[in-house]
Amino acid sequence: MKKIPVTVLTGFLGSGKTTLLNRILTENHGKRIAVIENEFGEIGIDQALVIDADEEVFEMNNGCICCTVRGDLIRILGSLMKRKDKFDHVLVETTGMADPSPVAQTFFVDDDMKNLFALDAIVTLVDAKHVHLHLDDSNECREQIAFADVLVLNKTDLVSPAEVDAIERRVRSMNGVARVLRSVAADVPIADVLDVGGFDLDRAVATKPTFLDPEYPFEWAGTFELEEGIYDLSLGDGPDEVMDVVILPLPSGAAAHDRAPADRALRLWAHEAGRVQPGADLAPSEVGPSALDVAAKGPKSFRLRIPAAGRYGLYTEHLPVEYGLALLRGGAAVAPIASEEVTAGHTHDEDVTSVGIHLEGAIDGERLNRWLGALLREKGADIFRMKGILDIHGSDKRFVFQGVHMLFDGREDRPWGAEPRASDLVFIGKNLDRAELTRGFERCRA
């Protein structure tokens, strides 16, 4: 069976990924393309920014695609294969904060994925106007450039030819083998970004020697031999108020950190976690992770019910030592027969956060312009990305708003139709004051 090619669109916040995606979808290429959207933001609006085309859009906004939702990517791709006669190509648009290497890794370390899909290329967009602000202090920005098979220097109309030349020299010094294209509004030949056969596994391993080492959303895997009955999972205070765990039955002789059991745990991590309060029951599950509520100060205990004697794997979001985690039976500690600290998934710069605001009621366009103008004059350096779909007073069409640092613009989009009219605005950046941003946006009501 012919493998379905996959193109990964990546690039730092506001570089033009969705613009290129929309350009691909409107091109007369005759392909049926499935689109997988992922975004770094509290309110998912990227799917609404993708044009209304025949292609199906699958949105993942519960985390970065290269972190906890990589299992979600595998789940969605698996569901696509049930309809493989309908799709010729898959486009994955990552969040602007994604490290593309774990996304690419999916197609080489997961047996099902590598048998069904072929990674065609990683296409990285580079914002010629603003990339210099992030190259030195953002690992994600550098990794996106280093792993690219095709580099699109976008927004070249916003800088001088000499500046474009300097940027190209800089990115070529970071990645000397990628093809470099220059563009305005992501206007590049589709043949240069689709079906290019550009991904080179040997180069990926040379760039990142740990490329084929699987990365997981959990940091520890413990293997236990347990009898039927009730155990206590005891935890003290730790770094987070909630800790996700997965408990799985294992085949005889298997260890929790073996590839097959660990991949099962990864796929379960893609499902919504069920909240569990101290004193409540836990049980081995093939449904999804359990989110242990560990916010209260002092010791916490959860009852683990083992239905049958056998071998079990315990997977924890954090290392046990961070919470003083212990498994007890009748007050006595039960030690794992094997344990492994697992390569943790990609983590982000914790200074970069997202604020999403949902507002009912129409917005006054003039008030919005004044507020955003003042906001960007004062905070523009810290606001990496803004995007929104707004209900502007007096218009029957959606108003699509986009901004990167000090630059922003908007345009009328399609009519609202039957969907509820409301305004959603997302900010991504550093030192964001949620209360101040919310008050400012609320003052823009008509």
Secondary structure as GFF3:
##gff-version 3
##sequence-region A 1 446
A	DSSP	beta_strand	4	11	.	.	.	ID=ss1
A	DSSP	alpha_helix	17	26	.	.	.	ID=ss2
A	DSSP	beta_strand	33	38	.	.	.	ID=ss3
A	DSSP	alpha_helix	46	49	.	.	.	ID=ss4
A	DSSP	beta_strand	57	60	.	.	.	ID=ss5
A	DSSP	alpha_helix	70	81	.	.	.	ID=ss6
A	DSSP	three_ten_helix	84	86	.	.	.	ID=ss7
A	DSSP	beta_strand	89	93	.	.	.	ID=ss8
A	DSSP	alpha_helix	100	109	.	.	.	ID=ss9
A	DSSP	alpha_helix	111	116	.	.	.	ID=ss10
A	DSSP	beta_strand	117	127	.	.	.	ID=ss11
A	DSSP	three_ten_helix	131	133	.	.	.	ID=ss12
A	DSSP	alpha_helix	139	146	.	.	.	ID=ss13
A	DSSP	beta_strand	150	154	.	.	.	ID=ss14
A	DSSP	three_ten_helix	156	158	.	.	.	ID=ss15
A	DSSP	alpha_helix	161	174	.	.	.	ID=ss16
A	DSSP	beta_strand	179	182	.	.	.	ID=ss17
A	DSSP	three_ten_helix	190	192	.	.	.	ID=ss18
A	DSSP	alpha_helix	201	207	.	.	.	ID=ss19
A	DSSP	beta_strand	220	226	.	.	.	ID=ss20
A	DSSP	beta_strand	229	235	.	.	.	ID=ss21
A	DSSP	beta_strand	242	250	.	.	.	ID=ss22
A	DSSP	alpha_helix	259	269	.	.	.	ID=ss23
A	DSSP	beta_strand	274	276	.	.	.	ID=ss24
A	DSSP	beta_strand	281	282	.	.	.	ID=ss25
A	DSSP	beta_strand	290	293	.	.	.	ID=ss26
A	DSSP	beta_strand	300	306	.	.	.	ID=ss27
A	DSSP	beta_strand	310	316	.	.	.	ID=ss28
A	DSSP	three_ten_helix	320	322	.	.	.	ID=ss29
A	DSSP	beta_strand	326	329	.	.	.	ID=ss30
A	DSSP	beta_strand	332	333	.	.	.	ID=ss31
A	DSSP	beta_strand	338	341	.	.	.	ID=ss32
A	DSSP	beta_strand	352	359	.	.	.	ID=ss33
A	DSSP	alpha_helix	365	379	.	.	.	ID=ss34
A	DSSP	beta_strand	383	390	.	.	.	ID=ss35
A	DSSP	beta_strand	397	404	.	.	.	ID=ss36
A	DSSP	beta_strand	407	415	.	.	.	ID=ss37
A	DSSP	beta_strand	423	430	.	.	.	ID=ss38
A	DSSP	alpha_helix	434	442	.	.	.	ID=ss39
###
